[in-house]
Amino acid sequence: MWLYISLGALAALGIYCWIGMKRAYQRGETLPLPVVAAIWATDTLHFVLVVWGAVRGVWPMPLNVGVALSVGLALGVLGLTVMLFGMLEFRSLKRMSGMDASRLITTGIYQYSRNPQYAGWFVALVGMSVAGRSFFTLLLTVALIVGIHLYTVKLEEPYLERIFGEEYVRYRKRTPRYFGFPKGSEV
């Protein structure tokens, strides 16, 4: 029963976050504290469900335990490292949380990805799903990836273009959304 309540809460929080982000971005504003708190709560609840599903092996995948643990751990470490580099480049929890849009971050790992925190987190969650051999956690992870991708394309990128103008357009043209090598000589 608690699982259904948790999934319902996750969906409700996700809808609240989407509406709050859309409203703020349409007004050209940074995210208000209640929306940021809801985003952190949503992320935390999602993470708890992924850990629970991986530890319990919910909806088990037919994978060799040793291989699953090795591949999952490698993906987890890689993903968390990428995410950490992205977080450190922001140098501010407020900026990282969408409450400060005073400058566009294009240095460090952001030369290779416009969204290294998301990309890293996705890889880490896939690693956790593989290590736990759980289709349930993989399904939760895929749902998050789709949701974040839609958020990035439909809300965040248009907002960043309005806020930073041509600087963001040039950055978007030369830097892949998730990962790759920068295009052109402008790095």
TALIN-V395473 format. One record per helix or strand of 2 or more residues. SS is the DSSP state (@ for helix, = for strand). FROM is the first residue (numbers start at 0). LEN is the number of residues. If there is no record, write none. Layout:
# TALIN-V395473
ss = (SS;SS)
from = (FROM;FROM)
len = (LEN;LEN)
This chain:
# TALIN-V395473
ss = (@;@;@;@;@;@;@;@)
from = (1;32;64;92;107;115;134;165)
len = (25;24;26;4;4;16;30;9)
